[in-house]
Amino acid sequence: MPKMKTNRGAAKRFSRTGKGGFKRAQSFKRHILTKKSSKRKRQLGSIEQVAKADVKMVNRMLPYS
């Protein structure tokens, strides 16, 4: 049986948590920042947990994480 390939794009976006979930960065923080409030930009900097509905898909993309 050949090895499974890791999705390299997903490997750069998600990382495993201690309890087996995945953490991710939030979007909308790259450009067009002048119209966004300081509060909004600050809150977008935080790390979020991947939604329960998406964990199965991320698990498939990252078989060895």
N, C-alpha and C positions, 0 to 999 in steps of 0.2 A: 504494500500500500504506500503510495507516495505521500510525502509531506503535504500538508495543506498550506496554501499561501496566505500570508497576512495581507490585508488591504492596507497599503502603505499610506493612503490618504487618511483612513480612519485612525491609523496608529499615531499620526501627528495631531489628531484632534481630540482623542479620548484617552483617558488613563484609568486604570482599575483602582477602586477604593479598597480599603481594608476589609470591608464586609462583602465584597464581590460585585458591587455596583460599578458604575462608570461616572466619572466627572467630566465636565465639558466647560468650555468658555462660552460666554454669551456673544451674540452677534450685534451688529449696529454700532460698533465702536471704532471702525476703521477710518471713515472720512465723513464729510459734511457734519462736523462736530460743532460748528459755530452756532447753529440754531438749536442745539440740544442744551438743556440746562445742566448746570454743574452737578446737581443731585442725580439727574438721569445718567450722566456719564460715569459718575462715581459708582452707582449701583450696577451699571453694565460691566464694571470691572470685576465683579465677584464671580466665583466659580459656582456652577450649578450642577445638580445631579441629572443624569440622563433620565428621561421619563420612563416609567415602568413599561409602557407599551413599546418602547424602542430598544429595550435592553436585549431582547432576543436577537434582533438584527445586528446590533453592535457586537454581541457575543460571536456571531457567525463570522463577522469581518475580522475579529481579533481572536483567533483560536488559541494562541499561546500566551495571552496576556494574563 
